[in-house]
Amino acid sequence: MKIIHTKEGIQQAVFKHRCLNETIGLVPTMGALHKGHFSLVEKSKYNSAITVVSIFVNPIQFNNKSDLERYPRTLEKDLALLGKLKVDYVFIPEEKEIYPEKTLLKFDFSGLETTLEGAFRPGHFNGVGIIVSKLLHIIHPSHVYFGQKDLQQVAIINRLIKDLSFNIEVIVVPTAREDDGLAMSSRNIFLNQEERMAANILYKNLSFAKDELLNGVNWFEVKDKINEKFLEETLIRLEYFELVKSDSMEKVSTIDQNSPCSICTAAYVGNVRLIDNMTIYI
């Protein structure tokens, strides 16, 4: 495993592999790695000849400065784990390497960025779009790997790649979960024992809502039941619980056999904000 800190260094490293027509997989991360990230790495190693993992806490996708400062940074541990996974390259740039000057460009993803996460985190997806575009231009992978847990981000990236004609395939890997169903997240380490026990209500309510919909219950009835369930949890503050089209994030009230729908949710467990989703196929 080779660790590289500069754009020039990673470009030179992957260039020789492209000359050999080897496929290059990119796994973009912000570090604080967990089993969900490892599933992305394993998928890349299986599907791509060369795997590059980037570790960069992207400041411009945080709309809350304290959230940026609090984001976990566990670089030494991350590198040890990536070494065990036999990753080919780890790209760890400094902020000035990625942003030598203030970025003036603004992405407009239209309705994709004004709903759900976009409504509660203004500017977040602009920051995501910029950093992903930069990484794709720097590394030129043939495949890029994302987790389904960040479903709206996946929709944003798919739109970005399509509209800007990147010759890259997006591979979406199913959400990695703890034994009780809680989606793995770098933020889970901030949960105390009581909060951790309460946090799996997100998965339980997603599963309940999915079963209700598949049994023909009206979505608004389902949502009323879910709101009541969340109100019973003193440690939980629900931000949203919505049924959407999986590709466009458009809110809907019925499931459609012609296109997959997903239930998406976000909630604070104590002071920790968690997101999750569950896709429904008929």
Stockholm file with secondary structure:
# STOCKHOLM 1.0

chainA/1-282         MKIIHTKEGIQQAVFKHRCLNETIGLVPTMGALHKGHFSLVEKSKYNSAITVVSIFVNPIQFNNKSDLERYPRTLEKDLALLGKLKVDYVFIPEEKEIYPEKTLLKFDFSGLETTLEGAFRPGHFNGVGIIVSKLLHIIHPSHVYFGQKDLQQVAIINRLIKDLSFNIEVIVVPTAREDDGLAMSSRNIFLNQEERMAANILYKNLSFAKDELLNGVNWFEVKDKINEKFLEETLIRLEYFELVKSDSMEKVSTIDQNSPCSICTAAYVGNVRLIDNMTIYI
#=GR chainA/1-282 SS CEEECSHHHHHHHHHHHHHTTCCEEEEEECSCCCHHHHHHHHHHHHHCSEEEEEECCCGGGCSCHHHHHHSCCCHHHHHHHHHHTTCSEEECCCHHHHCSSCCCCCCCCGGGGTSTHHHHSTTHHHHHHHHHHHHHHHHCCSEEEEEGGGHHHHHHHHHHHHHTTCCCEEEEECCCBCTTSCBCCGGGGGCCHHHHHHHTHHHHHHHHHHHHHHTTCCHHHHHHHHHHHHHTCTTEEEEEEEEEETTTCCBCSSCBTTBCEEEEEEEEETTEEEEEEEEECC
#=GC SS_cons         CEEECSHHHHHHHHHHHHHTTCCEEEEEECSCCCHHHHHHHHHHHHHCSEEEEEECCCGGGCSCHHHHHHSCCCHHHHHHHHHHTTCSEEECCCHHHHCSSCCCCCCCCGGGGTSTHHHHSTTHHHHHHHHHHHHHHHHCCSEEEEEGGGHHHHHHHHHHHHHTTCCCEEEEECCCBCTTSCBCCGGGGGCCHHHHHHHTHHHHHHHHHHHHHHTTCCHHHHHHHHHHHHHTCTTEEEEEEEEEETTTCCBCSSCBTTBCEEEEEEEEETTEEEEEEEEECC
//
